[in-house]
Amino acid sequence: MAAVLCIGIGIAVFTATSPEKPPELPPELLKNLLASADPEDRVDALRYLHARKIDIAPFEIYQEMANSPHLQERYWLARIL
């Protein structure tokens, strides 16, 4: 009985802490976020692409992002590429 209880608690904790995919964003909004002047918006968009495993190639802005002075932006771009 104790083993079943421990396994149940373990499953409950694991499912409660598992990461979920972000909600679906319209492609036009995603394109605007990637082209935003705010680096945090661009990083958020890159994280979204990474979480959903979306190819960045259709968004031509990624070539300019490779030369960004913001380290975090280049990091997420490298993870996606």
Residue pairs with C-beta under 8 A, 6 or more apart in sequence:
19 51
21 51
21 52
22 48
22 51
22 52
25 33
25 48
30 45
30 48
30 49
30 59
31 59
31 61
33 41
33 42
33 44
33 45
33 48
34 42
34 45
34 46
34 59
34 61
34 62
34 65
35 61
36 42
36 45
39 68
39 70
39 72
39 73
42 65
42 68
42 70
42 73
43 70
43 72
43 73
43 76
46 56
46 65
46 73
46 76
46 77
46 79
46 80
47 76
48 54
49 56
49 80
50 76
50 79
50 80
56 62
56 77
56 80
56 81
62 77
62 80
62 81
65 73
65 74
65 77
66 74
66 77
68 74
68 77
